[in-house]
Amino acid sequence: MLILKEPTIAEFTVKNSRFLSEAIPVDSPERAREIWREQKAKYDNGGHIVYAFIVGPQGNIMGCSDDGEPSGTAGRPALTVLKGSGITNVIVTIARWFGGTKLGTGGLVHAYTESAQLALENAVTEELIPMISTGFTLSYALYETTKRILDELQVRILNEDFADTVHFSVRLKEETMPELQKRLSDLTNGKVSFE
């Protein structure tokens, strides 16, 4: 799966109706709906702010809304575009300003599909890398060696707590965890435990 690195925006007009689409990174359905509410407040267009989102490492949590457009003509087509993109943790919102000419259900489906496609057309993405957070405690004598190991494995230190021992809180690629466990276990003769 891919994730969006930064928001994108696109605009087009069909039969004088203006469509403004935005793709925005999100990390939960709650955040997606919050962004939709923000977009509704931002574009007080008296019309529709349609949305579709996909979240989760496998892209298996999704939702959409026609926001007053005829059922199935707006949110569902945008969601179909998202599903086909291979991108997760993203919401696409589409603001529509009515231009005076009705598009019909087929025209709406086409316009909302194109809007979602345009929002993703120039999207900068990167591979979704599953990350985990963990913590462990070591003696002061092993501090410098542990720091080198964390650096070599590209483990991000979130916090270091110095008391009788040193407690590390870290974030790392899920695939790196077995190597970190092995190296720290070797360093401590098996006397390290992970949270």
C-alpha positions in Angstrom: 0.0 0.0 0.0 1.0 3.6 -0.6 0.4 6.7 1.5 0.1 10.3 0.5 3.1 12.4 1.5 1.4 15.8 1.1 -2.1 17.2 0.3 -3.1 17.8 -3.4 -5.7 20.0 -5.0 -7.3 20.0 -8.4 -10.2 21.9 -10.1 -12.2 21.5 -13.2 -15.5 22.8 -14.7 -18.2 20.9 -16.5 -21.3 22.7 -17.9 -20.5 25.7 -15.6 -20.5 23.5 -12.5 -17.2 23.9 -10.7 -15.6 21.0 -8.9 -12.7 21.4 -6.4 -11.1 18.2 -5.2 -8.5 17.7 -2.5 -6.7 14.6 -1.3 -5.5 14.9 2.3 -3.5 12.4 4.4 -5.5 11.0 7.4 -4.8 8.2 10.0 -8.3 7.3 11.1 -12.0 7.4 10.1 -12.5 10.0 12.9 -9.8 12.2 11.4 -11.3 11.8 7.9 -14.8 12.9 9.1 -13.2 15.8 11.0 -11.5 17.0 7.8 -14.8 16.7 6.0 -16.5 18.9 8.6 -13.6 21.4 8.3 -14.0 21.4 4.5 -17.8 22.0 4.8 -17.0 25.1 7.0 -14.2 26.2 4.7 -16.3 26.0 1.5 -19.6 27.4 2.5 -20.8 26.9 -1.1 -24.4 26.2 -0.4 -23.9 23.0 -2.3 -22.2 19.7 -1.7 -18.9 18.6 -0.1 -18.6 15.0 -1.1 -16.0 12.7 0.5 -14.4 9.3 0.3 -11.7 7.9 2.5 -9.6 4.8 3.0 -7.5 4.1 6.1 -5.6 1.2 7.6 -2.4 -0.8 6.7 -4.4 -3.0 4.3 -6.7 -0.2 3.2 -9.7 -2.1 4.6 -11.5 0.8 6.5 -13.4 3.0 4.2 -16.3 5.3 3.9 -18.0 7.9 1.7 -20.9 10.3 1.5 -22.9 11.8 -1.4 -23.7 14.8 0.9 -27.1 15.5 -0.7 -26.2 14.5 -4.3 -28.4 11.7 -5.7 -27.6 8.4 -4.0 -24.5 6.6 -5.5 -23.5 9.5 -7.9 -20.7 11.1 -5.9 -19.2 9.4 -2.9 -19.2 5.9 -4.3 -17.5 6.9 -7.6 -14.8 8.8 -5.6 -14.3 5.8 -3.3 -13.9 3.5 -6.4 -11.1 5.8 -7.6 -9.4 5.6 -4.2 -9.7 1.8 -4.1 -8.0 1.5 -7.5 -5.2 3.9 -6.5 -3.5 1.6 -4.0 -3.3 4.5 -1.6 -4.4 4.3 2.0 -4.7 6.8 4.9 -6.3 9.3 2.6 -9.5 11.3 2.2 -10.7 13.0 -1.0 -13.1 15.8 -0.6 -14.9 17.4 -3.6 -16.7 20.7 -3.3 -19.2 21.4 -6.1 -20.6 24.8 -7.1 -23.7 24.4 -9.2 -23.4 26.1 -12.6 -27.1 26.2 -13.5 -27.2 23.2 -15.8 -28.2 19.8 -14.3 -25.7 17.1 -15.1 -28.0 14.1 -14.6 -26.9 11.0 -12.7 -24.5 9.8 -15.4 -23.0 13.2 -15.6 -22.5 13.4 -11.9 -20.9 10.0 -11.7 -18.5 11.0 -14.5 -17.7 14.4 -12.9 -17.1 13.1 -9.4 -15.0 10.2 -10.8 -12.9 12.7 -12.8 -12.6 15.0 -9.8 -11.2 12.2 -7.6 -8.8 11.1 -10.4 -7.5 14.7 -10.8 -6.9 15.0 -7.0 -4.7 11.9 -7.2 -3.1 12.6 -10.6 0.0 14.5 -9.2 0.0 12.9 -5.7 3.4 12.3 -4.2 3.3 8.9 -2.5 5.6 6.6 -0.6 5.4 3.0 0.4 3.5 2.4 3.7 6.0 0.9 6.2 4.5 -0.7 9.2 6.0 0.8 12.4 5.8 -0.3 16.0 6.7 1.4 19.3 8.4 -0.4 22.1 10.5 0.1 25.2 13.3 -1.6 27.1 15.6 -1.0 30.1 19.4 -1.5 30.2 22.3 -0.7 32.6 24.3 2.5 32.1 27.3 0.4 31.1 25.5 -0.6 27.9 24.2 2.8 27.0 26.8 3.8 24.3 26.7 0.4 22.6 22.9 0.4 22.7 22.9 3.9 21.1 25.1 2.6 18.3 22.9 -0.4 17.7 19.8 1.8 17.5 21.6 4.2 15.1 22.7 1.3 12.8 19.2 -0.2 12.7 17.6 3.3 12.1 15.6 3.1 15.3 14.1 6.4 16.3 14.5 7.2 20.0 11.3 8.7 21.4 12.5 9.1 25.0 15.3 8.1 27.3 14.6 7.9 31.0 17.6 7.9 33.3 17.0 6.4 36.8 18.8 3.4 38.4 18.9 2.1 34.8 18.3 3.6 31.4 14.8 3.1 29.9 14.5 3.6 26.1 11.2 4.3 24.3 11.7 3.8 20.6 9.8 3.5 17.3 11.0 1.3 14.4 10.1 -0.6 11.3 8.1 -3.7 12.3 10.5 -5.8 10.1 13.5 -4.5 12.1 12.2 -5.7 15.5 13.6 -9.3 15.4 17.1 -7.9 14.6 16.8 -5.4 17.5 15.7 -8.1 19.9 18.5 -10.4 18.8 21.2 -7.7 19.1 20.1 -6.5 22.5 19.6 -10.0 23.8 23.2 -10.8 22.7 24.5 -7.6 24.3 22.8 -8.3 27.7 23.1 -12.1 27.7 19.4 -12.4 27.4 18.6 -10.0 30.2 16.6 -7.5 28.3 12.8 -7.5 28.0 10.7 -5.5 25.7 7.4 -3.8 26.5 
